[in-house]
Amino acid sequence: MGARGQGHIASLAAMARPDIGIVTNVGLSHVGEFGDLQATAAAKRELVEALPSSGTAILNGDDPRCAAMAPAAAGRVLCFGTTGDVRAEGVRTGDDLRSTFRLVLPDEAVDVRLAIAGEHQVQNALAAAAAAWAVGVPAAVIAEGLAVARSGRWRMEVTALPGGGTLINDAYNASPASMAAALRSLARAPARRRIAVLGPMTELGEHAAREHAAIASLAEELGIRVVAVGTDAYGADGTDAEGALEMVGAVDEHTVVLVKASRAAGLEHLASALLHSA
């Protein structure tokens, strides 16, 4: 459920009347709209408050603001995360950026290999697994589902480029948390040359300058070259899509390129151009 202010989720929940509600985290996404993290948490808590006594609230136990929503639930609460009711043990991420782990459920455990790239997708998989378990799906079937489940278009799409090299198209959206996760995934990719083509992160309000600078610092720490498109907030002069393609240059089998920005930037077009020009 989406929201751009207080009461939006409550209104939607009154119409949809969900039996299960998942709160994945409380981050800086849209903080410019809500004002601060406390207001964001309050808006998301509306989903938990709307669940019936027969329902289940599924909360990220690793996020203190999520875990603090448990008392607002009238029914059962399941936490996922490092020490939650549903957790992942022995997480390993391969060269293809797909993760394998032991999925531990309240009454059973099963081995899982995700179809979606990115180690940060493990947390999302735990949330989905918790919801499936809550409605009685067997562990083996949950594992089978996670092994084939794909994310939406332009979300961590890993594609081999025709001329060699790899494109990670994560251009659908961006927040400080998802940007950092994408950079860490890029850093894991086997390559000699790692390039992040980054557009602006929007709706961050007064946090914008600090969060863009933090992403630039993380990229430097990870040995990733940043090519900024449409913004100079990463500490380098921004360019346009054509200029970004020139700056990326020739892409060979030793190169991995990440493309990521907030939705408004439309960087999926640049990713497409890169794919067809390689």
C-alpha positions in Angstrom: 0.0 0.0 0.0 1.3 3.4 -0.9 1.0 6.7 0.9 2.1 10.3 0.6 0.7 11.4 4.0 -0.9 10.4 7.2 -4.2 8.5 6.9 -3.6 7.2 3.3 -2.8 3.6 4.3 -5.7 3.6 6.9 -8.1 4.6 4.1 -6.8 2.0 1.7 -6.9 -0.7 4.4 -10.5 0.2 5.2 -11.3 -0.7 1.6 -9.0 -3.7 1.1 -9.5 -5.1 4.6 -6.2 -7.1 4.6 -5.7 -10.2 6.7 -1.9 -10.1 6.5 0.2 -6.9 6.6 4.0 -6.7 6.0 6.1 -3.8 7.0 9.5 -4.3 5.4 11.3 -1.3 6.9 11.1 2.4 7.8 13.6 4.3 5.8 14.2 7.7 4.2 12.1 7.0 1.1 9.7 9.9 0.7 10.8 11.5 4.0 10.6 14.8 2.2 6.8 14.2 1.9 6.3 12.9 5.5 8.7 15.2 7.3 10.7 12.8 9.4 11.1 9.1 10.2 8.7 9.2 13.1 5.9 10.4 10.8 6.9 7.7 8.2 6.7 5.0 10.9 3.3 6.3 12.0 2.0 6.1 8.5 3.2 2.6 8.0 1.8 1.5 11.4 -1.6 2.3 10.1 -1.5 -1.0 8.2 -0.7 -3.0 11.4 -3.5 -1.1 13.3 -6.0 -2.1 10.5 -5.5 -5.8 10.8 -8.2 -7.8 12.5 -7.7 -10.0 15.6 -7.6 -13.0 13.2 -4.9 -11.4 11.1 -1.1 -11.5 11.1 1.4 -8.6 11.2 4.7 -9.4 9.6 7.4 -7.1 10.8 11.1 -6.6 10.1 12.7 -7.5 13.5 16.0 -6.0 12.5 14.4 -2.5 12.1 13.6 -1.1 15.5 10.9 1.2 14.2 9.2 -1.9 12.6 9.6 -4.1 15.6 8.0 -1.3 17.8 4.8 -1.7 15.8 4.1 -5.1 17.4 1.9 -3.8 20.2 -0.4 -2.1 17.6 -1.4 -5.5 16.2 -4.6 -7.0 17.4 -3.7 -10.5 16.2 -0.6 -12.6 15.6 2.8 -11.0 15.0 5.7 -12.7 13.1 9.1 -11.1 12.9 11.6 -11.8 10.2 15.3 -11.0 10.2 18.5 -12.0 11.9 16.9 -13.5 15.0 13.2 -13.4 14.0 10.6 -16.1 13.8 11.5 -16.4 10.1 15.2 -16.0 9.4 18.0 -16.9 7.0 21.1 -18.9 8.1 24.3 -19.5 6.2 23.6 -16.8 3.5 26.0 -17.1 0.5 25.9 -15.0 -2.6 27.4 -16.3 -5.8 29.1 -14.6 -8.8 25.6 -14.3 -10.4 24.6 -12.2 -7.3 21.9 -14.8 -6.4 21.8 -15.9 -2.7 21.4 -19.3 -1.2 20.5 -19.9 2.5 18.7 -22.1 5.0 15.2 -20.7 5.5 14.2 -21.2 9.1 10.4 -21.1 9.8 8.7 -21.4 13.1 8.2 -25.2 12.7 10.5 -26.2 9.8 13.6 -25.3 7.8 14.4 -25.7 4.1 17.2 -24.8 1.7 16.5 -21.9 -0.7 18.1 -20.4 -3.8 16.7 -17.1 -4.9 16.0 -16.2 -8.5 16.4 -12.5 -7.8 19.8 -10.9 -7.7 21.2 -9.0 -4.7 21.9 -10.1 -1.2 19.5 -7.5 0.1 16.7 -9.5 -1.5 17.1 -12.1 1.3 15.1 -9.8 3.6 12.3 -9.5 1.1 12.3 -13.3 0.6 11.9 -13.7 4.4 9.0 -11.4 4.5 7.3 -13.3 1.6 8.1 -16.6 3.2 6.5 -15.4 6.5 3.3 -14.4 4.7 3.2 -17.8 2.9 3.8 -19.7 6.1 1.0 -17.7 7.9 -1.6 -19.0 5.4 -0.3 -22.6 5.6 1.9 -23.0 2.6 4.4 -25.9 3.2 8.1 -25.1 3.5 9.0 -27.0 0.4 6.5 -25.1 -1.7 7.7 -21.8 -0.3 11.3 -22.7 -1.4 10.0 -23.6 -4.8 8.3 -20.3 -5.2 11.3 -18.3 -4.1 13.4 -20.2 -6.6 11.4 -18.9 -9.5 10.0 -15.6 -8.2 11.1 -12.5 -10.2 11.0 -8.9 -9.2 9.4 -6.2 -11.4 10.9 -4.7 -14.5 14.1 -2.7 -14.0 14.7 -4.0 -10.5 18.1 -5.7 -10.2 17.8 -7.1 -13.8 21.2 -8.7 -14.5 21.9 -9.0 -18.2 25.0 -10.1 -20.1 25.9 -7.5 -22.7 26.3 -8.6 -26.3 29.9 -7.3 -26.4 30.8 -8.8 -23.1 30.4 -7.4 -19.6 27.3 -7.2 -17.4 24.5 -4.7 -17.0 22.6 -4.4 -13.7 19.5 -2.4 -14.5 18.0 -1.2 -11.2 16.6 1.9 -12.7 13.0 1.6 -11.4 13.5 3.6 -8.2 16.1 4.6 -5.6 16.3 5.4 -1.9 19.4 5.7 0.3 18.9 2.1 1.5 18.3 0.6 -1.9 21.1 2.6 -3.5 23.6 1.3 -0.9 22.3 -2.3 -1.3 22.7 -2.0 -5.1 26.3 -0.7 -4.7 27.2 -3.5 -2.4 25.8 -6.0 -4.9 27.9 -4.4 -7.7 31.0 -4.6 -5.5 30.4 -8.4 -5.2 30.3 -8.9 -9.0 33.4 -10.5 -10.4 34.9 -7.7 -12.5 38.0 -5.5 -12.9 36.0 -2.4 -13.7 32.8 -1.5 -11.8 30.8 1.6 -12.8 27.6 3.0 -11.2 25.6 5.3 -13.4 23.5 7.1 -10.8 20.7 9.6 -11.1 19.2 11.7 -8.3 17.3 10.3 -5.3 14.2 12.3 -4.9 11.8 13.2 -2.0 14.5 13.3 0.6 13.9 16.8 1.7 16.5 18.3 4.0 18.4 14.9 4.0 19.1 15.0 0.3 22.6 16.5 0.3 23.8 14.3 3.2 22.4 11.1 1.7 23.8 11.7 -1.8 27.2 12.4 -0.3 27.0 9.2 1.8 26.3 7.2 -1.4 29.3 8.8 -3.1 31.5 8.0 -0.1 30.3 4.3 -0.1 31.0 4.0 -3.8 34.6 5.3 -3.3 35.0 2.9 -0.4 33.9 0.0 -2.5 36.1 1.0 -5.4 33.2 1.8 -7.7 33.4 4.7 -10.3 30.3 6.9 -10.2 28.9 8.5 -13.4 26.3 11.1 -12.2 23.4 11.8 -14.5 21.2 14.9 -14.0 22.8 15.8 -10.7 26.0 17.0 -9.1 25.0 15.8 -5.7 27.4 12.9 -5.8 30.4 15.3 -5.8 31.1 15.2 -9.6 29.6 17.3 -12.4 26.5 15.7 -13.7 26.0 14.8 -17.3 23.2 13.7 -19.6 22.4 10.3 -20.9 24.5 10.7 -24.0 27.4 12.0 -21.9 27.1 9.1 -19.5 27.4 6.6 -22.4 30.6 8.3 -23.5 32.0 8.2 -20.0 31.2 4.6 -19.5 33.0 3.9 -22.8 33.7 0.4 -24.1 32.3 -2.4 -22.0 34.2 -5.6 -22.1 33.9 -8.9 -20.3 35.7 -7.5 -17.3 33.2 -4.6 -16.8 29.9 -4.5 -14.8 27.7 -1.4 -15.0 24.9 -0.5 -12.5 22.2 1.9 -13.6 20.0 3.3 -10.8 18.0 6.4 -9.8 14.7 7.5 -8.6 11.7 6.9 -10.9 11.5 10.5 -12.1 15.0 10.2 -13.7 13.9 7.6 -16.3 17.3 6.0 -16.5 15.8 2.8 -17.9 16.2 4.5 -21.3 19.9 4.9 -20.6 20.1 1.2 -19.6 18.4 0.2 -22.8 20.8 2.4 -24.9 23.7 0.8 -23.1 22.4 -2.7 -23.8 22.0 -2.0 -27.5 25.2 -0.1 -27.9 27.5 -2.6 -26.2 
